Amino acid sequence: QVQLVESGGGLVQAGGSLRLSCAASGRTFRSYAMAWFRQAPGKEREFVAAINWSGANTYYADSVKGRFTISRDNAKNTVLLQMNSLKPEDTAVYSCAADSPSNSGSYYSAWRYDYWGQGTQVTVSS
């Protein structure tokens, strides 16, 4: 029902910026909360940021707060993650996720989300 495709990853030096995009297909996109998670080699998947269906509420992991900004453009069916002041510790595969309209629970939990993109690699060099 929903397909998510991430783009915008790449190699950047520490202190630089990247903007990740998540393109969603599905007629009920506007009803979904969206989130970004990341997973580095040898590490568990961790929450990065989330945004509710309207974009009025955003949520961030402490590790990215003040550096990353999540936003959505429902008219274009896209969710963005603007990443500034990147650190080598941000290196990971970043995945976009979407929930379902009836879902409840914590925005920080991967269990909330039903749909996942394939991920895009972000590498931050020192």
C-alpha positions in Angstrom: 0.0 0.0 0.0 2.9 2.4 0.8 6.3 2.4 -0.8 9.1 4.5 0.5 12.3 5.4 -1.4 15.1 7.3 0.3 17.7 9.4 -1.5 20.3 12.1 -0.7 22.8 10.0 1.1 26.5 10.2 0.3 29.9 11.1 1.6 30.5 14.3 3.5 33.2 15.8 5.7 32.6 16.4 9.4 30.8 19.6 9.9 29.0 19.4 6.5 25.4 19.0 5.6 23.2 16.6 3.8 19.5 16.5 3.1 17.8 13.2 2.9 14.5 12.7 1.0 11.9 10.1 1.4 9.5 9.8 -1.5 6.3 8.0 -0.6 3.7 6.4 -2.8 0.2 5.7 -1.6 -3.1 7.5 -1.5 -3.2 7.7 2.3 0.2 9.3 2.7 -1.2 12.3 4.4 -2.5 10.2 7.3 0.9 8.7 8.2 3.3 9.6 10.8 6.8 9.4 9.4 10.2 8.7 10.9 13.8 8.3 10.2 15.9 5.6 11.8 19.6 4.7 11.3 21.8 1.7 11.8 25.5 1.7 11.8 27.6 -1.5 11.4 27.7 -3.5 14.6 25.0 -1.3 16.2 21.3 -1.7 16.7 18.9 0.4 14.7 18.2 3.7 16.5 15.6 6.3 16.3 16.6 9.6 14.7 13.5 11.8 14.1 9.8 11.6 13.6 6.9 13.8 12.5 3.2 13.4 12.9 0.7 13.4 10.1 0.2 17.1 9.9 3.8 18.1 10.6 2.8 20.0 13.7 4.7 17.8 16.0 8.3 16.7 15.7 10.5 14.4 17.7 14.3 14.0 17.8 16.8 11.8 19.4 19.0 13.6 21.8 22.1 12.8 19.7 20.7 14.8 16.7 18.7 17.5 18.4 19.7 20.9 17.3 21.5 19.5 14.2 18.8 17.6 12.3 15.4 18.9 11.2 12.6 16.7 9.9 9.9 18.1 7.8 7.2 16.9 5.4 5.5 18.2 2.3 2.3 16.3 2.0 1.5 17.8 -1.3 4.6 16.3 -2.8 4.4 13.1 -0.7 7.9 13.7 0.7 9.6 13.7 4.0 12.9 15.4 4.5 15.7 15.1 7.0 18.1 18.1 6.9 21.3 17.1 8.6 23.7 19.8 9.6 27.0 19.8 11.6 27.5 16.2 10.7 29.8 14.0 12.8 31.5 10.8 12.0 29.2 9.2 14.6 26.3 9.9 12.3 27.6 7.5 9.7 24.9 4.9 9.1 22.3 3.6 6.8 19.3 5.9 7.2 15.8 4.5 6.6 12.5 6.1 6.3 9.5 4.6 8.0 5.7 5.2 8.0 3.0 4.1 10.3 -0.7 3.4 9.6 -3.5 5.8 10.4 -4.8 3.6 13.2 -1.4 3.1 14.9 -0.7 4.3 18.4 2.3 4.2 20.6 5.6 6.0 20.9 6.9 7.8 17.9 10.4 6.7 19.1 9.7 3.0 18.7 10.3 1.1 15.5 7.3 -1.1 16.5 5.0 1.7 15.5 5.9 1.7 11.9 4.6 -0.6 9.2 6.4 0.5 6.1 10.1 0.9 5.5 12.4 2.1 2.8 15.5 0.4 1.6 17.8 2.9 3.2 20.4 5.3 2.0 24.0 5.4 3.2 25.4 8.4 4.9 29.1 8.5 5.5 30.8 11.3 7.5 34.5 11.5 7.3 36.8 13.1 9.9 
